[in-house]
Amino acid sequence: MRVSSHFLVAAAAGLRLAGAITLNVNSTASIKNASSTIAYGLMSLYQNNQSSTATTAIGTLPAPLYWWEAGAVWGGMIDYWAYTNDSSYVETTQQALLAQVGPDNNFMPPAYDASLGNDDQAFWAFAVLTAVEYGFPVPAGNSSTLWLDLAEAVFNTQWPRWDTTSCNGGLKWQIFSYNKGYDYKNSISNGGFFQIAARLAHYTGNQTYVEWAEKAWDWMRAVDLIDANYNVFDGTNDLINCTQVDHTAWSYNPSTLLYGTAMLYNFTNGSQLWEDRTTGLLAAAANTFFSPYRNATNVMYEFACEPSNNCDDDQYSFKAYLARWMAKASVVAPYISGSVTTLLTRSAEAAAQSCSGGATGTTCGQKWYVGGYDGSFGVGQELSALETVQSLLLLRGDVDSSHRYPLTSGDVHVQAADTNPTSTFSIPPRTTATGGSTAIASAPSSTKSSVADRSCRLSINTMSTWATVALPIVAGLAFGGGLTGFAR
């Protein structure tokens, strides 16, 4: 696994525990100002739109970051535009999205075939779906349906890949058979497909999308990528007919599903089935990815790698998607909004406090529960802080009304979500464990560092030990800005 270059050079950025971004969570102006500062820091790390940039690299991020994460960034910047009404980065975002559509306009640029997975393609589809749902401007000279056309093109390349030759279905992680990981069927690829289908169903009203979303969910549940308690695990392997599961828990897996279930809850006018699934996913995520220590209640963290100090460049960004999709889900399924607001408000406060590093004193760190900047910085850290802080604007309703509730096409009339629902959701009590500890033979972690660094790939006959969903019980750790007390 590649060591993060961002962490290695953290000392050069300097550690600052004072001068964090000011955030008053009760002030719209303060939230916008904090979001603006973080967005500027994030965009300062984007260099691939200069006159000297190769055409294939426009819209992407510098190595060692992978192609998919750039798509995630542009989705976050569309959120930023929609929530703050700041158009500073609109043209940059438009250029980036269109630069990577590929020759078939389905976000499959040949330059990135060597690491192209269904999940990678999905993150670019998420971005253009957000453009559809918020009415993001279409560049002059393009069809008014540009963003929708691109999202549907991704869906139309993914559903034919539904593989029934093993495991009775599912999408493989990798698209091309010559890529390592081709035999892995993981939650982020199948969950991404599920979310795309659910959002297209909500926008277009096309029942075919609903059917595919249901098929993806049912398959994930059948192979226990989603367990009976709505914990979502990393993946399984078609070489063993998906008979074992890698129980690693990453925050982006349940959150990817969560926005999809909330959209279908809304699309079906509050069906009990999709309510139960939305509630279950949120409860499991709240139990697993928040409150790492007694003095860090409701603070978000990446359970499988943060406490053990071994997150990679992909994983630094995962909290961004948890915040993003929790907030969006609470708009279309408002019965969860109270608990989501509680979790994200405290996390936003902690994230802003972490943004106290670098020469400007506003660079964001990774660990939000240490009371300040922890020395780790990069695109993933900035994106995670941005999505969490700016989500407060969506939760408070302090955005343009046309950007808060996802749009639908002209002939689709989904009943607006009840802002005073009869159902309610409360943050569940913490449990000591929410999952099993079975490791899967030969299953690579489905983050892109495993694809590129082939020397770190476990052989097909090797059993690997993975972090499992078992919540730590830690007492008496008072960090107060310090970095002591961590153990593997």
N, C-alpha and C positions, 0 to 999 in steps of 0.2 A: 504494500500500500504506500502510495506517495505521501511523504511528509509535507505538510502545508508550508509553502514558502512564505505565506503571509505571517504564520506564527513565528517562523525563524527570524524574521526581520522586525519583530514587534519591538525589540529593545531599541531599535533605531527611531521608532516613533515616539518613544518616551511614555512613561506611565504617569497618568495624572488622575488623581482621585478627587480633584476639586474642579469646579467650573463646568459641571455637567450641563447638558442641554436643559434649560428651564422648561418644565411642563406642569401646567395647572390643568388637571383633567376636567375641571369644571368650567374652563374657559375655551370657547371655540377659537378665539384669536391665538391663545397659547398653543393649542393643539396644532393649528395650522402653521404657526411659526416653527414649532419643533419639527413637524413633518417636512417643512421646506428646508430646514437645515440638514436633516438626514438625507433627503432626496438629493440635495446638492453634493453631499459627501459621496453618495452612491454614484451619481453621474460623473463625478470627478475621476472615478475608477474606470470609466468607459473611454477607451481611446480609439476604438476601431471604426471611426468615421472620418478619418483624416484623408487628405488628398493622396497620401502615400499608401493608404490601406488597400490591400488586394481586394478585388471585388468579392471573392468568396468569403472574406473575413468581415465585411461590413455587417454590423449588427451583432457580432459575437464578442466574447470577452477574452482577455489575454490568458494564455496558458499559465497555470495548469487547469484552469476552469473549463468545463465541458460545454458543448454547444447548447444543451438543454437549458442550462441555468440562465443563459441570455434570454431565452424565451420567457423564463420565469420573471426576470427583471422587467421586461417590457410589459408583462401583465401587471406587475406592481406599479409601473409608471402610469399605466392607464387608470388604475385605481387612484393614484395620486392626483391625476388630472380631474377625475370625476369627483373626488371628495373635496378638493381644495379650490377647484376652478382656476388653477394656475396652469396656463398654457405654455409655459417656458420650454417644455420638453416634447411637445406634440409632434413637431416635424422630425425630431431625432427618433422618436418612437415609430412614427410612420415609416421612415426610411429603413429602420432596422428590421421591422416586420416584413417589409416587401423585399428586402435584400436576401432573405433566407427562405423564400417560398419554394425554391427549386424549380426545375424545368417543367414539372407537372402541376405546379401551384398547389402542392399538398404538404409542404414543409418536409421534403426529403431531398435536400441538396447533396449531390454526389460527393462533395468535398468532405462530408462527415459520415460517409457510409461505414467507416471502420469502427465507429462507436455508436451507430444509430440504432436506438431501441424504440419500441412502441411507446415507452414512457417519455422519451425525448421528444418525439413528434407530438405527443399529447400536450406537453407544456406550452408549445407554440400554439396549439389549438386552443388551450385555455385562454391565452392572451387575446386571440381574435374573437373568441366567444365573449370575453369581457368587453371588447370593443363593440360587439353587436348589442350586448345587454345595456350598455351605457350610452350608446349613440356616439361613439368616438368618431371624430371627423375622418372621412375618407379622402385621401389625397386627390387633388384635381386630376381629371383625365381618366379616372377609374369608375367602374360601375358602382352604383349606390349600394349594391349588395356584396361588395368586395369581401368584407370581413366574414359574412355568413357563408359565402361561396368557399372561402378558404377553410373554414371550420368543417363544412360538409365534405370537402375534398379529403380531409384527414379521416373523418369517419368512414368514408367510402373506400379508403385504402386499408383501414384497419379491420372492418368486419369480415372481409374475405380471408383474413389471416386467422380467423377463429379456427383453432386446430383440434379436430376430433380424432386424430390418429393416436392420441394418448390422453389419459386423464379425463376422457369424455368431454373435452372442450378446453377453453381457455386460450388466451393470447400468450405467446412466448415473450420473453423479455426482449431479446434481440430480434431484429427484422431479418438479417441475412445469416444464412447457415454457416458462413465462414467466421462469424464472430463468436468469441467465447461468451458463454452465457446463453447461447441459442436454445439450450435444453432446459433453461430455467423458466418457470412460469410464476410470475411474481404479482404481488398485490398492487404495486404502483402502475404497472402496465394495464392490468385488468381493471383496477380502480379508476385509472385515467379514462379508459374506454367507457366505463360506466358513467362517469361524470359527463363526458362529452355527449353521450346519448341522452342523459337526463336533461341537460341544458338545451340540447336541440329539440327535445320533446316539448319542453316548456315554451320555447320560442316559436316553434313552427306548428305545434299541435299534432304532429305526425305520429300516429300510433306505432309505427314501425320502430321509432326510436325508443319508445316505452318498452316494447318487446325485447329489444336488445339490452336495454338497461336491466330488465328483470332477468334475462338469461345470464348476464355477467354476474349479477348479485348471487343468483342461485348457484352458479358454478363455484364462486369463491366460498360460499357457505358449505357446499357439498364436499369440497376438499379441505375444509377447515382452515382456509386462510382467514376467514371470519369465524370466530368460535361462538359458542352459545351465549357468551357474555359480551359479545361485540368487540372483543379485542381483535385487532387486525395484525397479522404476522407477515413477515417479509416475503416468503415465497416457498415454492416446492419445485420438484424436478420431474420432468416427463420421462426420464430414463428409468425411474422407479415407479412410473405410473402415478405420481403424486401421492404416494402412500405415506410419506413423511413430510413434515413441515419445519422450516427454519423459523423458530419462534422469536427472532429478533423483532423488536418493536420500534418503529420509526414514526415520528409524529405526522409525517406527511401522508402515511397510508390511511389512517382513519379519517383524517380531515379531507382527503380527496373524495372519499366516499360520502362524507357528511354533507357537503354541498349538493351532491347528487340526490341523496335521500330527501333533503329539505326541499329541493326543487320539485321532486315528485310528490312530496307531501302537499306542496302548494298546488301543483298541477292537478292533483286528484281531489282538490278542495278538502284537504285534511283527512285523508284516509287513515284508519287506525294502523294499517300495515306499515305505511311509510312514517307515521308518527313514531311507532315503536322502534323502527330502525334508526330514525334520527335521534331519538332519546337515548337508545342504547349506545350508539357510537359516541355521542357527546359525553355520556356518563363514563364510559371507558376511557376516553381521552382525558377527561378532567381528573380521573383517578391515577392515570399513568404519567401524564406530562406536565403536571403542575405540583407546586408545593414540595420541592425536593428536601427541604429541611423545615424544622419547626418554626424557625424565624424567617421563613421565606414562603409564607402561605400565599397561595394563588399566583405564585411566580412561575412562569413557563420555563421549562428546561427540556433538553433532549436527553431523555432517560438513558438510552443505550450507550452514550459516549461522553457526555459532558462531565459527569462525576469522575470518570476514569481518564479524562484528559486525552482521549484518542479520537475525537471527531475529525473527519477529513473535510476537504473543501466543499463537497456536496452537502454534507450533513450540517455544516454551519448555517445553511440557508433553510433548513427544514421548518424551523419555527415560523418563518414567514408564511408558509402555506397553512399551518395550523391557525394562525391569527386571521389570515385572509379569509379562509373558508368558514371558520366559526362565525365571524362577523357577517359575512354574506348569508350564511344559513339562517342567522337570527332575523334577517329581514323578511325572508319568505316563510319562515316558521317562527313567528314572533313569540310563541310560548316559551322558547328557550332564551329569549333575549336578556332576561334578568340575570340568569346565571352566567351567560356569556359575557355580559357587561362587567360583572364582578371579576371574572377571571382575566379579561383583557385589560381592564382598567389598572389593576395592580401590576400586571405584567408590563404594561406601557410605562408606568411610573418607574419600574425597575430597569426597563430597557433604556429609558432616557437617562437614568443615573449612570448607566454603563457607558453612555456616550460622552466620555470625558477624557479621551486620549488624544494622542497626536499633537502636532504643532498648533492646531486650532483649538484643542481642548474639547472637540465635539466628535471625535472618531469613536464609533460604537464597538463595544467588546462583545464577547460571546456569552459569558456567564453573567446573568442578570441578578443573581442572588448573592453576589459578593460585595455589594454596596458601592461599586465604582467600576472603573476600567480595569480589565484583567490582562491587557497586553495583546490580546488576539484581535486581529482586524482583517477586513477584506470585504468582498462583495456580499457574501452570505450573511455576515454579521450586520452590515448596513441594511440589507434588504429585510432581514428579520425584524430589526428595530423599526424600520419605516412602516412595514405592513402592520405591525402591532400598534404603533402610535397613531397612524392615520385611521386605523379601524375605529377609533373612538368617535371620529366624525360621523361615520356611518351609523354606529350604534346610537349616537345622540340625535340623529336625524338632521345634523347640521351640514347637509349637502344639498345641492340643487335637486329639487324634487324629481326631475327627470332622470337623475343619476342614482337615486337611492334604490328604487324598486326596479328589478330587471325588466327590460322592455320585451314585448312580444311582437310578432308580425301583425300586420293590420287586420287580418281576418281571424286572429286568435284572441280570445277574451277569457283569460284566466282570472278567476275571482281573486280580488286582492286579499291578501292574508288578513285575518282578523287581528286587529291590534289589541283586542281585549279577549283573548282566547279562553275557553273554559279549561283547557289543559295547562298545566304548569310544569316546569322542570326545576328541580333543586340540585345543587351540587352534591353528589353522593359522598358519604363518609369514606375515608380512605380505608383500603384493605391492605393486608400484608402481602398479598400476591394476587395477580389477575391472569396468570397464564402458566403454561407448562414450561418444561426445561428440555424438551427433546430437541436435539440438534439434528440437522439433516446432512446426510452424506453428500459430498460433492456440490453443495449449494453455495455459489458465490454470493456475497452480499450484493444486492442490486443497486449499488452506487457505482458511478462510472470509473472510480479509481480502480475497480477490479477488472475492468475491461482493458484499460491502457497498460497497467503494470502487470504484464503477463507472468513475470517471475514470482509474483505474490499469489498467483492463482493456485488454489488447492487442487490436487489431482482428483480424478474421478473416484478413486478408491479411498480418499482420505476423509476421515471424520473430523469435522471442525466444531469447535465450541463457540457458541454465539451468546451474546448478551440476551437474556430472556426477560419476559415481562414479569418481573418480581420487584415490587417497590421496596426501596431501602428503608429501613427503620433506623433513623439516625437521631440521637438525642444529645442535647447539650452543645451543639456546634454553633458558636456565635462568630460569624464572619466579620461583620462590621467593617467591611472593606478589605479585610485581609484575604490571603490566598492559601491559608493553611487548613489542615484538617481533611484533605482529600485522600482517599485510599482506593485502590483498585478492588 
